[in-house]
Amino acid sequence: MADQQEQFNTLVLSRIGFYNLVGILEVYRRVGSATAIMEQHRDIRSLIPEASPRLVEAFQHIDSLQRWAEAELKWAGNNGIHVLCLNDECYPQRLSECCDAPLVLFYQGTADLNCRRIISIVGTRRCTVYGQDLVRRFTTDLKQLCPDALIVSGLAYGVDIQAHRNALQNGFNTVAVLAHGLDNLYPNAHRDTAKQMLHQGGLLTEYASHTNADKQNFVRRNRIVAGLSDACIVVESAVHGGALITARLAREYNRDVFSFPGAVGSAYSEGCNNLIRDNQAGLITSAFDFINAMGWQDKLLSKVRNEGIERQLFPELSAEEQLIVAVLSQQNDLQVNMLTVKTNLPIAHLTASLFRLEMKGVVKLMPGGSYHLLG
């Protein structure tokens, strides 16, 4: 970890360069530390000959920024928040390679941000049942294929929260990148999940305390979601969805980008289908596809390939229950009358079997009376 003086100076520098991050970052990398820069703040053109008059002026009046940095460090220390400077060994190294990496990150949690494999999962806030199934299935399979992965998303409604919750359920560490300070949480509805993540992952942001979740902050935080990871997976997205921004940034950072396809004409698969059509994302239908594409095969993968993932997804089923699952695998979301025709089971047997399948978490009764096979 950087010493407290370097943390202090990096906080001040991050405030000065907030709206010209690439320029400040270039100087920081050239000089080697925020402390070395701040020691020359009264003659900043000795370090940055091309500095604009506005930037020179900003470096001349740093008293208020220094008071702010001192208060922020005190607040972070009192609340168990790690202040990660760009040159810290704990700073996420994948992100540090990006041209617009934050000078400072605020982190609360237990996960290693430099662990072996990191995957970002993003998508629409209006996640459909199809999208929920994709996330559930992907994380369940991934646990067998790559159990040490870290799952990153943005804690938003829809795909994000599905990614975090399914990661937790499957024993993965999962980190949320926030668009506000760690003294607040948005949306409040996800507070319980966020609390669990503090012990099985963490919360990460570039924003200091008292920073609200303003619209522009979400776009800016997407670069961190993209830069943290080895690969970005888009589950569902409308044609102009915010997840497409994250996917574009991931490509610019030379990360691998993948997308699940959806039905033609489906509003929240249109963005994903376009990514695949335009060769901006690789098509995947499972965790197995993803692991193969990433070259992350190991002995465990060979074992699962031989045994078959599909049979391991469901608990032991009776012959009638297996028949129902087989029918729903071919055509999902069927009502009882259609299931009776397709399975040729007496209605009493069918309803009893459907009830047992619900209790086992294999099917779900949907509005309108149709049964949906869960992934």
Backbone hydrogen bonds, N-H to C=O, Kabsch-Sander energy under -0.5 kcal/mol:
donor,donor_aa,acceptor,acceptor_aa,energy
7,Q,3,D,-2.4
8,F,4,Q,-2.7
9,N,5,Q,-2.5
10,T,6,E,-2.5
11,L,7,Q,-2.3
12,V,8,F,-1.9
13,L,9,N,-2.6
14,S,10,T,-2.6
15,R,11,L,-1.6
16,I,12,V,-2.0
17,G,13,L,-2.5
18,F,15,R,-0.9
20,N,17,G,-1.3
24,I,20,N,-2.3
25,L,21,L,-2.8
26,E,22,V,-1.9
27,V,23,G,-1.7
28,Y,24,I,-2.7
29,R,25,L,-2.5
30,R,26,E,-1.8
31,V,27,V,-2.8
32,G,28,Y,-3.1
37,I,33,S,-1.2
38,M,34,A,-2.9
39,E,35,T,-1.8
40,Q,37,I,-1.5
41,H,38,M,-1.5
43,D,40,Q,-1.6
44,I,41,H,-0.7
46,S,43,D,-2.0
47,L,44,I,-1.4
48,I,44,I,-3.0
51,A,48,I,-2.2
56,V,52,S,-2.6
57,E,53,P,-2.4
58,A,54,R,-2.0
59,F,55,L,-1.9
60,Q,56,V,-0.9
60,Q,57,E,-0.6
61,H,57,E,-0.9
61,H,58,A,-0.5
62,I,60,Q,-0.5
66,Q,62,I,-2.6
67,R,63,D,-2.0
68,W,64,S,-2.2
69,A,65,L,-2.7
70,E,66,Q,-2.2
71,A,67,R,-2.0
72,E,68,W,-2.5
73,L,69,A,-2.4
74,K,70,E,-1.8
75,W,71,A,-2.4
76,A,72,E,-2.6
77,G,73,L,-2.4
78,N,74,K,-2.0
79,N,75,W,-1.0
79,N,76,A,-0.7
80,G,77,G,-0.8
81,I,76,A,-2.6
82,H,107,Y,-3.3
84,L,82,H,-0.8
84,L,105,L,-3.1
85,C,83,V,-0.7
86,L,103,L,-1.6
88,D,85,C,-2.4
91,Y,88,D,-0.6
96,S,92,P,-1.9
97,E,93,Q,-0.9
97,E,94,R,-0.7
98,C,95,L,-2.0
101,A,98,C,-1.3
105,L,84,L,-2.1
106,F,205,T,-3.5
107,Y,82,H,-2.6
107,Y,105,L,-0.5
108,Q,203,L,-2.5
110,T,201,G,-2.5
111,A,201,G,-2.1
113,L,111,A,-0.7
115,C,112,D,-1.4
119,I,150,L,-2.9
120,S,231,A,-2.7
121,I,152,V,-2.5
122,V,233,I,-2.7
124,T,236,E,-2.1
132,Q,128,T,-2.5
133,D,129,V,-2.4
134,L,130,Y,-2.1
135,V,131,G,-2.3
136,R,132,Q,-2.5
137,R,133,D,-2.9
138,F,134,L,-2.7
139,T,135,V,-2.5
140,T,136,R,-2.0
141,D,137,R,-2.5
142,L,138,F,-2.8
143,K,139,T,-1.5
144,Q,140,T,-0.7
144,Q,141,D,-1.0
145,L,141,D,-1.6
146,C,142,L,-3.8
149,A,146,C,-1.6
150,L,117,R,-2.2
151,I,173,N,-2.3
152,V,119,I,-2.9
152,V,150,L,-0.5
153,S,175,V,-2.0
159,V,124,T,-2.5
160,D,157,Y,-0.7
161,I,156,A,-1.4
162,Q,158,G,-1.8
163,A,159,V,-2.6
164,H,160,D,-2.3
165,R,161,I,-2.6
166,N,162,Q,-2.3
167,A,163,A,-2.0
168,L,164,H,-2.5
169,Q,165,R,-2.3
170,N,166,N,-1.6
171,G,168,L,-1.5
172,F,167,A,-2.8
173,N,149,A,-0.6
174,T,200,Q,-1.8
175,V,151,I,-2.2
176,A,202,G,-2.2
177,V,153,S,-2.4
178,L,176,A,-0.6
178,L,204,L,-3.0
181,G,211,T,-1.8
184,N,181,G,-1.2
190,H,187,P,-1.8
191,R,188,N,-1.9
194,A,190,H,-2.4
195,K,191,R,-2.4
196,Q,192,D,-1.8
197,M,193,T,-2.1
198,L,194,A,-1.2
199,H,196,Q,-1.3
200,Q,196,Q,-0.5
200,Q,197,M,-0.6
202,G,174,T,-1.7
203,L,108,Q,-2.8
204,L,176,A,-2.8
205,T,106,F,-1.9
211,T,208,A,-0.8
212,N,210,H,-0.6
214,D,212,N,-2.1
217,N,214,D,-1.0
218,F,214,D,-0.9
218,F,215,K,-1.0
219,V,215,K,-1.0
220,R,216,Q,-1.9
221,R,217,N,-2.5
222,N,218,F,-1.0
223,R,220,R,-1.1
224,I,221,R,-1.1
225,V,221,R,-1.6
226,A,222,N,-2.2
227,G,223,R,-2.8
228,L,224,I,-2.1
229,S,226,A,-0.8
230,D,118,I,-2.7
231,A,118,I,-1.1
232,C,256,D,-2.8
233,I,120,S,-3.1
234,V,232,C,-0.5
234,V,258,F,-2.8
235,V,122,V,-2.6
235,V,233,I,-0.6
237,S,268,Y,-1.3
241,G,238,A,-1.7
244,L,241,G,-1.3
245,I,242,G,-1.0
246,T,242,G,-1.3
247,A,243,A,-2.2
248,R,244,L,-2.3
249,L,245,I,-2.5
250,A,246,T,-2.4
251,R,247,A,-2.1
252,E,248,R,-2.2
253,Y,249,L,-1.7
254,N,251,R,-1.8
255,R,250,A,-3.1
256,D,230,D,-1.7
258,F,232,C,-2.7
259,S,282,G,-2.7
260,F,234,V,-1.9
266,S,263,A,-2.0
269,S,266,S,-1.9
270,E,266,S,-1.1
271,G,237,S,-2.3
272,C,237,S,-0.8
273,N,269,S,-2.9
274,N,270,E,-2.1
275,L,271,G,-1.9
276,I,272,C,-2.1
277,R,273,N,-2.8
278,D,274,N,-2.5
279,N,276,I,-1.5
280,Q,275,L,-3.0
281,A,275,L,-1.0
282,G,257,V,-2.7
284,I,259,S,-1.9
290,F,286,S,-1.7
291,I,287,A,-2.9
292,N,288,F,-2.2
293,A,289,D,-2.5
294,M,290,F,-2.3
295,G,291,I,-0.9
295,G,292,N,-0.7
296,W,291,I,-2.1
302,S,298,D,-1.6
303,K,299,K,-1.9
304,V,300,L,-2.3
305,R,301,L,-2.6
306,N,302,S,-2.0
307,E,303,K,-2.2
308,G,304,V,-3.0
312,Q,309,I,-1.5
313,L,309,I,-0.6
313,L,310,E,-1.5
314,F,310,E,-0.5
322,Q,318,S,-2.7
323,L,319,A,-1.9
324,I,320,E,-2.1
325,V,321,E,-2.4
326,A,322,Q,-2.4
327,V,323,L,-2.1
328,L,324,I,-2.6
329,S,325,V,-1.8
330,Q,326,A,-1.1
330,Q,327,V,-0.6
331,Q,327,V,-2.3
333,D,371,Y,-0.8
334,L,371,Y,-1.3
336,V,369,G,-0.5
339,L,335,Q,-2.4
340,T,336,V,-2.6
341,V,337,N,-1.5
342,K,338,M,-2.5
343,T,339,L,-2.4
344,N,340,T,-1.7
350,L,346,P,-2.8
351,T,347,I,-2.7
352,A,348,A,-1.7
353,S,349,H,-2.4
354,L,350,L,-2.7
355,F,351,T,-2.0
356,R,352,A,-1.9
357,L,353,S,-2.4
358,E,354,L,-2.1
359,M,355,F,-2.1
360,K,356,R,-1.6
361,G,358,E,-1.4
362,V,357,L,-2.8
363,V,357,L,-0.9
364,K,372,H,-2.0
366,M,364,K,-0.5
366,M,370,S,-3.3
369,G,366,M,-2.0
371,Y,334,L,-2.9
372,H,364,K,-2.8
374,L,362,V,-2.7
374,L,372,H,-0.5
